[in-house]
């Protein structure tokens, strides 16, 4: 059997939050596989990978999410892939987080994904096919102290993934989620500290390192390919084997 490669030639993809970080890597990988890729954000980046173009949109607003999808379909004639990657949160103690802060985090990490999926449904339904990949986090399946709103939103995104997979499967639309573990991006210092601390964090993982944009992109490519044509409603862990349970260190030697 010859080497299999993922070919997305002729397909059109939107990657939200694809101007930097993991989203940029995902967008680049989709473009390298032959897809025409549109990324969105509120601020235009200085540069983009080959095969990737930018449209300004604040997808926390349903109207702007709908306008983005409409513009992409008008430009390219179709929409095959949606990667709901936009998200994130700064640390904030739950006891003192303001209602405005909580609303903003949930809007970005959950509402925006729903708005984009709703907008993508019509063109995908018309084509009888489509792949939506929601980028979730381990924060959505385990306690998330310091980022409680983020964890709650990502937990909601995982439920949304399975609900949409059930509702939209008859339309030919597959909806899946990646549960990302500890990942390295250009802003890793804000979460994990300096390089030395990041090295220690990586060494604690079963596979001996933190994840990268390439790791996330590989999983997205597979989910968007024909090789995953019967995969929908899945929650796929991309976490290097998972975090070591803290209690093991506490009981070591006893």
Residue, then its C-alpha position, 0 to 999 in steps of 0.5 A: x500500500x502506497x503512502x497516503x497523503x491528505x489532499x484537500x484540493x478544491x475545498x474551502x476552509x475558514x479558521x477563526x482566530x487563525x492569524x496567530x498561534x495554533x490557528x495560524x498553524x492549522x490554517x497553514x496546514x490546510x492550505x498546504x493540503x490544497x484548501x483555500x483558507x480564510x482566517x478572521x480576526x479583529x486585527x489584520x496580521x502583518x503577514x500570512x502563510x501562502x494560500x491563506x487570506x484574511x477577513x476582518x470579523x468579530x465573530x462574537x457578534x452573530x451578524x458578523x459571523x454570518x456576514x463572514x460566512x456569506x462573503x466566503x461563499x460568495x467569493x469561493x462558491x462553497x464552504x467545506x471546512x470550519x475550524x472554530x479555533x478562536x478562544x482563550x482567557x487570562x487568569x481571573x479568580x472566580x470570586x472576583x471576576x466581573x459579570x462583564x469578564x465572564x460574559x466576554x470569555x463565554x462569548x468568545x469561547x462558546x457563543x462565537x463557535x455556535x454563531x459560526x456553526x449556524x452560519x456554516x450550516x446552510x452552505x454545507x447542508x446545500x452541498x450535502x457535506x461539511x466538516x466542523x472542528x471545534x478546538x476545545x481544551x483539557x480545561x473543559x474536562x477537568x477543573x480549571x482553577x484561575x480560568x473557571x469561565x474558560x473551562x465552563x465555556x469549553x465544557x459547553x463547546x464539547x456538549x455543543x459538538x455532540x449535539x450538533x453532530x446528532x442534529x446535522x448528521x442527516x445533512x451530511x455535516x460532521x462535527x468533532x472536537x479536539x481536546x488540546x492539552x498543554x500547548x506551546x505558542x508565542x504567548x506560552x510565557x503568559x501561562x507557563x512562565x519562562x523557557x526553563x519552566x516550559x521545559x519542566x512542564x514538557x518533561x512531565x508529560x508522558x511523551x516528554x514535551x508540550x504540544x505544538x501547532x503542528x500537532x493540532x494541525x495534524x489532527x484537524x487535517x485528519x478530521x477534515x479528510x475522507x479518512x475520517x468520513x464516518x467520524x462525527x461527534x468525537x472528542x479527540x484528546x490531543x494531549x501527549x498522554x495527559x497530565x500526571x495526577x498530582x496525588x502520585x507525587x504526594x504519595x511517592x515513597x509512602 
